[in-house]
Amino acid sequence: MKRRNKGRDISGVIILDKPAGLSSSEAVQKAKRLFRARKVGHTGALDPLATGVLPLCFGEATKFSQFLLDSDKTYWVRIQLGVRTETGDADGAVVATRPVPELDEDMLNRALERYRGTFDQVPSMYSAIKHQGQPLYRLARQGIEVPREPRQVTVYQNTLERIDGEHCELLIQCSKGTYVRTIAEELGEDLGCGAHVTALRRLAAGPYHIDEAWTFEQLEARRDEGGFTTLDTVLLPVSSSVRDWPVIRLKDATAYYLKQGQPVLVPQAPTEGWVQLVEQLDNDELPGQFLGVGEILDDGRVAPRRLVVNH
């Protein structure tokens, strides 16, 4: 007989301000214990060195974690020039040091132009991408290097925020799968001196921003203050994970058939793409009940793709 995973059945999203030194998996386990939750998952790993926005999905929200994994991200990064490390960040051993040329903002901006727009990027051997079931970083730590296929990434914004001798700070908004460490390493090679990341902070992931994030210390204080009743108030609704998507409101029979898994025709719906599905309640002043997400078919009907279980 399969043993049921113990814990509270809670659903929602919390925006964690992940501390440095903690892996994303460790952050998930710590949050799970803190909330005594039955089911928790993260939405794309942050390196232990990195801090900032790490959305954690509880319960029914885990059905939508893939959409957050695929979303755009924004980072602030501090780079040290003249020093190359094994991992491309401050957690790795130094492998080379070289003098840093005299740089000004114009020179650095010209070098950064290569890392704006859409380009191919070869993932680092110290990334979490898997090769034959093994994360690359695990192979790298064994001294094994394997060929990696270039991946197309898009950097929407790569702004030089500050230059201070051998250090520079960048603000980067990018597509999923973009490795900021790799940008730092390649920039260092372009400048002829090498480089590595000394600090990395994720400021946004999909619809979530650092202003919404909670530290573990803040969460523990809320729990100590009022127990789970107070702690649970920090959870954002499941629907927040797709809050930037168009909303389709359904009534009565239309909502019934959609909840049975059938595509439905909705007047004035978008002509393509993904949408939020909301069942409009009898009282139009109420926000309605989030049902999940759907996709517009070629014939204009709305097909349910992922639905929540509303208790």
QUIJO-V713904 format. One record per backbone hydrogen bond with DSSP energy under -0.5 kcal/mol. CO is the residue of the C=O (numbers start at 0). NH is the residue of the N-H. E is the energy in kcal/mol with one decimal. If there is no record, write none. Layout:
co=<CO,CO>
nh=<NH,NH>
e=<E,E>
This chain:
co=<7,7,11,12,13,13,14,15,15,17,18,22,23,24,25,26,27,28,29,30,31,31,35,38,40,45,46,47,47,50,51,53,54,55,56,57,57,58,59,60,61,63,63,64,65,67,71,72,73,73,74,75,76,77,77,78,78,79,79,81,83,83,87,88,92,95,103,104,105,106,107,108,110,111,112,116,118,120,120,123,126,128,130,133,134,134,135,136,137,138,138,139,150,152,153,153,154,156,158,158,161,163,165,166,167,168,168,169,169,170,171,172,172,173,174,177,178,179,180,181,182,183,184,185,186,187,187,188,193,195,196,198,199,200,200,201,202,203,204,207,208,209,213,214,215,216,217,218,219,220,221,222,225,225,226,226,227,229,230,231,235,236,237,238,239,241,245,246,247,249,250,250,251,252,253,254,255,256,256,257,263,263,265,272,273,274,275,275,276,276,277,277,278,281,282,287,288,290,291,292,292,293,294,296,300,300,301,302,305,307,308>
nh=<9,37,57,235,15,55,213,17,53,51,21,26,27,28,29,30,31,32,33,34,35,36,7,58,56,23,49,20,21,201,17,15,42,13,40,11,60,61,62,63,64,66,67,68,69,70,205,173,202,203,171,200,169,197,198,80,167,82,195,97,94,95,196,91,85,83,107,108,109,110,111,112,113,114,115,154,152,122,150,126,136,135,133,130,137,138,139,140,141,141,143,142,120,118,155,174,116,172,160,170,168,166,80,163,78,160,161,76,171,158,74,155,156,72,177,179,182,183,184,185,186,187,188,189,190,192,193,191,81,79,89,77,50,75,202,52,209,73,207,204,211,212,16,218,219,220,221,222,223,224,225,226,228,229,229,230,231,232,233,234,12,239,240,241,242,244,275,248,277,279,253,254,255,256,257,258,259,259,261,260,265,301,268,295,245,293,247,277,290,291,249,279,288,283,285,289,278,307,276,304,305,274,302,299,296,302,263,294,292,309,310>
e=<-1.4,-2.5,-3.1,-3.5,-0.9,-3.0,-2.6,-1.2,-2.1,-1.4,-1.0,-2.1,-2.1,-2.1,-2.2,-2.3,-2.5,-2.0,-2.3,-2.5,-0.9,-1.7,-3.7,-2.2,-3.2,-0.6,-1.0,-3.1,-0.7,-2.8,-2.7,-1.8,-0.8,-2.3,-2.0,-1.7,-2.2,-1.8,-1.5,-1.9,-1.0,-0.7,-1.0,-2.3,-2.0,-1.0,-2.9,-2.9,-2.5,-1.4,-2.9,-2.8,-2.4,-2.7,-1.4,-0.6,-2.0,-0.5,-1.8,-2.4,-2.9,-1.6,-2.3,-1.6,-2.8,-2.9,-2.3,-2.6,-1.9,-1.8,-2.2,-1.0,-0.9,-2.0,-1.2,-2.9,-2.8,-0.6,-2.8,-1.4,-1.7,-2.9,-1.7,-3.1,-0.8,-1.5,-2.8,-1.8,-0.6,-1.1,-2.5,-1.8,-2.5,-2.2,-0.7,-2.5,-2.9,-2.3,-0.8,-2.2,-2.7,-1.7,-3.7,-3.4,-3.0,-2.7,-1.5,-2.4,-0.5,-2.6,-3.3,-1.6,-1.8,-2.7,-1.2,-0.8,-1.6,-2.4,-2.7,-2.7,-2.5,-2.2,-1.8,-2.5,-1.9,-2.2,-2.1,-1.0,-2.8,-2.8,-1.4,-2.8,-2.3,-2.7,-0.6,-2.5,-2.2,-2.2,-2.1,-2.1,-2.2,-1.7,-3.1,-2.1,-2.7,-1.9,-1.9,-2.2,-2.4,-1.7,-2.4,-2.7,-0.6,-0.8,-0.5,-2.3,-3.0,-0.8,-1.8,-1.5,-2.3,-1.8,-1.7,-1.7,-1.3,-2.2,-3.3,-0.5,-2.6,-3.2,-1.4,-1.0,-2.0,-2.6,-2.0,-2.4,-0.8,-0.5,-2.2,-1.9,-0.5,-3.8,-1.4,-2.6,-0.5,-2.3,-2.4,-0.5,-3.3,-1.1,-3.0,-0.7,-2.3,-0.9,-1.9,-0.5,-3.0,-2.6,-2.6,-2.6,-1.9,-2.5,-2.8,-1.8,-3.2,-0.6,-2.2,-2.4,-2.6,-0.8,-0.6>
